[in-house]
């Protein structure tokens, strides 16, 4: 236990007499005051040593001496609104008391409410922890990532052989507990761009945003989502001349692309629950606002659509901006 300068001054004022500083004080009075100061410092040092010894002789840490409500509130900040179950598991490994506290039914009940709403029912599961662990749901404290690579032939000249290129890109999906989803297709490494998905950012190019829905079944759990472009370019990036504006009037009418996604949520093992997304359907519906027409293109899933696997992102839960 460390004492501040204010505590030391208060202790000294309790033990030492304050003189008015007049000329009538003698040399003996000054000597006595110095001795009293020394005695006060010695007494303060004994109190400090006793406090430290009493602290280390206690069986429980100081944090566990806090009320139960305060400790539960601390756990809520550890889990945070991102439902970081990994941090909760790490907290349970500290000691027996934190292990018991991490299994508090009220904590797991709040986590279930974040995923399935305030009216979620515990039955037929034995506990709220069992409910959250076994019932199908997408993880929101990280992202689902897939890597696509293929060969593309180039253009050769004369009798020389045609070059071949290796094309690689990633698909990254981020789910939120309120039913929103983000999807980004990028050639950059995930570690370089995944932090951009921490919040919904309109400045990220090729970012798609939409709503998703999870249909639970006896055998398959299907996720359906409708996504549209979320990128908003800066205004007045290119200065348009009158001629350029007249040319734009003859261009094609404005179109809006809506992507329909259908995926199956599966588990790769008993310890890795609901960490894999398998493509079932992917199509793009192009709507022409002025013409009032639309066309649909269904993509072939036989190639270039590998499964997405969940990866925890530490930066998402590094700082708790909101408690559970």
Residue, then its C-alpha position, 0 to 999 in steps of 0.5 A: x500500500x502506497x501513501x501519497x504526500x497528502x496522507x503523509x502531511x495529514x499524519x504529520x499534522x496530527x502528531x506535530x504541534x503547529x507553532x505561530x512562528x513568533x520570535x519568542x520561540x526558543x532554541x529548545x522549542x525548535x529542537x523539540x519540534x524536530x524530535x517530534x517530526x522524527x517520531x511522527x515519521x517513525x510512527x507513519x513508517x510503522x503504520x505503513x509496514x503494518x498495512x502492507x503485512x496485513x495485506x499480504x497475510x490475507x488469504x483472498x486478493x483485494x479484488x475478491x473482497x469486493x461485493x458480488x454485484x461489483x465483480x459481476x459488473x467487471x465480468x460484464x465489461x470483460x465480455x463486453x458487447x462483442x460477446x468475447x467468450x475467449x476473454x471470459x474463458x481466460x478470466x475463469x483460469x485466474x482462480x477458483x473464485x473467478x471460475x465460479x463467477x464466470x459461470x454466473x447464469x445471469x452473465x450467460x443469460x445476457x449473452x443469449x439475449x444479445x443473440x436471440x432477443x430479450x424473449x429467449x427461452x432457456x428450455x430445452x437446454x439445462x442452463x443458459x451456458x449450455x444454451x449459448x454453447x449448443x444452440x447454433x449462432x454466428x460468432x461476432x467477436x471475429x470474422x469469417x475468412x476464405x481464400x480464393x486462388x486460381x490461374x489466369x492465362x495472359x496474352x503472348x506475342x509471336x511464338x513466345x509462350x503465354x504467361x500465366x498469373x496466379x490470382x489470389x483474393x479473400x472474402x471476409x464476413x463480419x456479423x453483428x448481434x443486431x442482425x447486420x452483416x458486412x462482406x468485403x472482397x479484397x486482394x489484401x492480406x486479412x491482417x491488413x484490412x480486418x481492422x476496417x470491419x470493426x465498425x461500419x465504415x462507408x469509406x471502405x471500397x468494395x464493402x457490402x452491407x445488409x441484414x442476415x437471418x439464421x434458420x435453425x433446422x434439425x440437420x442444417x442451419x441456413x444463413x440468408x442475407x441481402x447485401x448492397x454496396x456500402x461505399x460512399x465516395x467523396x463528393x467533388x473528387x473530380x471537377x466536372x465540366x459542362x461538357x462532361x455533364x452533358x455526356x453523362x446525360x446519355x449514359x446508361x441509367x443508374x443501377x443498383x446491385x443487390x446480392x443474395x447470399x445463402x450459406x450453411x453454418x456447420x461445426x468442424x469439431x466438438x470444440x470448434x462450434x459453428x466456425x464454418x460457412x459453406x456456400x449454397x447460393x449466390x446471385x446478383x439482382x441488378x435493378x434499373x431505377x428509371x426503367x423499372x426493370x431488373x435482371x438476375x445473375x446466378x453465380x456458379x459455386x463449383x469453383x472460386x467459392x471455398x468455405x469461410x472459416x472463423x478467426x478471432x480478431x483481438x482488436x475487436x475486443x481489445x478495448x471494451x466500449x460497452x458492457x454486456 
